[in-house]
């Protein structure tokens, strides 16, 4: 195996939680309320339920070959040629997802914090940290997740408590004023952000030291991440209102600017930015790890670390090319991306299960004939 490290169930659960929150902490309230208005929190609950179904599917797929990564399992089930083709498709997916998240970091920094800094410079600095983390190995960045996780929880709880005095219940009323259809449309985006990209964990599950409890860890991680996103959507609507939330590119960042405790504690948006950097870092590093590990397995290399630098260079270029500007990214990429996510996170795993079941049936029939 190219990866000799092992992580605990606790570390796996923390990685799932941080991945689930990911970039959603800044952009999800806007995306959800654009469709569902003040009922976006209902969309988030439905999305979390859909996420649990995705988790069950992925755990079932992982148990087909529990000691193999997704790339290795594809080759064993689908055969060398078709399995390699499907694996390359998923590797390209990991690359695109990582590129999109790196682009979000660049856009946020150049529009909110450092407008005069070239976006490429931000890419270089951030990707250097990602490359360093992946080269240190799965165990290293899993332990880093354990270190950062309590701080993320503490900051998040503090953030919500400080905003409660400014919450207005009328902003979330009336419930289901426009019916259930907008809520269901909003649930597509919320489920995508919270669980539509979890297939990358099929590259990590073989390295969890308690494989029989993976379903429990997966459920717990998505539950904690999903609850955090539901609370964030609710507090954003309660403070800003549905219209202001849907029209703001980073509503939770604007939310942080409203905190004012006795003119002493105010403008703590830096804390929110820090939380977002931590969660999106772990989302990117997991995609990047899946990318280089999967590609090295396809190419039958002895180790994956030699691919980190060229992969990071490709990632930086693709992050620039993926969209000409932030408006195009938000209006076009975000609109169609959920369907891309669920094609690879649901349809292909179902196809893999179907092929595996068919092969087992044909094998048993041939055994009976003999």
C-alpha positions, 0 to 999 in steps of 0.5 A, a space after each residue: 500500500 502506498 499509504 502505511 499510516 492509520 488513523 483512529 475513528 475519532 480522527 476520521 469523524 473529525 475529518 468528516 465534520 470539518 469536510 462537511 462544514 468546509 466552504 459552506 460556512 461562508 457561502 451556503 446561507 446565501 445559496 440556500 436562501 436564494 431558493 427557499 427564502 426564509 425556509 432555507 433551514 428546512 432545506 438544510 434539514 432535508 439536505 442532511 437527511 439526503 446526506 445520511 443516505 449518501 453516507 450509507 451508500 458509500 459505506 456499503 461500497 467501501 465494504 465490497 473491498 474494505 482493504 482497498 481504496 476506491 481506485 483499487 476497488 474500481 479496478 478489481 470490480 470493473 476490470 483493468 481497462 474500465 476500472 482505470 477509466 472510471 478511476 481517472 474520472 474520479 481523480 479529475 473530479 477531485 482535481 476540479 473540486 480542489 480547484 473550485 475551493 482554492 478559487 473560493 479562497 482567492 476570490 474571498 481574499 481579493 474581494 474582502 481582505 487583500 484587494 491589491 494582492 494578486 490572486 496567484 500569490 494567495 494560491 501559492 501561499 495556500 497550496 504550499 501549506 496543502 502540499 506540506 500537509 499531504 507530504 507529511 501523510 494522512 496521520 499528520 493532517 488527521 492529528 492536525 484536525 484533532 488539534 484545530 477541531 476544539 478551536 473551531 467548535 469554541 469559535 462557532 459557539 461563541 459566534 452564535 451566542 454573540 449574535 443571539 441578541 440581534 435575532 428577530 423571529 419574524 425574519 423566519 416567518 411565515 413557514 412554507 409561505 411559498 409551498 414545498 417546491 422552493 424548499 426542495 430546490 434549496 435542499 439540492 444545494 444544501 445536500 450538495 454542500 454538506 454531503 455531495 462530495 463525501 466520495 473522497 472518503 472512500 480513499 481514506 476508509 481503508 486506513 481507519 483502524 476500526 473499520 467495523 465502526 466506520 458507519 458510526 463515525 461517518 454518521 456522527 461527522 455528517 451529523 455534527 457538520 450538518 447541525 452546525 450548518 443548519 444553525 448557521 443558516 437559521 441565525 443568518 436569516 434571523 439577523 439579516 433576513 432572507 432577502 439580505 442573506 440571498 443577495 449577499 455573497 458572504 452573508 455570514 461574514 457580514 453577520 460577524 460585522 454586526 457583533 457589538 457588545 458594549 462597544 468593546 467586542 465588535 467586528 470579529 469577522 476575523 474569527 469567522 475568517 479563521 474558522 473558514 480557513 481551517 475548515 476549507 483547508 481540510 476540505 482541500 487537503 482531503 481532495 488533494 490527498 485523494 487526487 495524488 494517492 489515486 493517481 499514483 495507484 493508477 500509474 502504479 508508482 511506489 509512492 505518491 509524494 513525488 506527485 504533490 508538487 506537479 499536482 499543485 501547479 496544475 491545481 493553481 492554473 486550473 483554479 484561475 481557469 475554472 471561471 473568468 470571474 467570481 460572478 460567472 462562478 457564482 451564477 453558472 458553476 454553482 448552479 450546475 455543480 450539484 448535478 455533477 456532484 451527485 452523478 459521481 457521488 451517487 450514480 457511479 457508486 450505485 453502478 459499482 454496486 450493480 456490477 459487483 452484484 451481477 458478477 457475484 450472481 454470475 459467479 455463483 451460477 457458474 459454480 452451481 453448473 460445475 
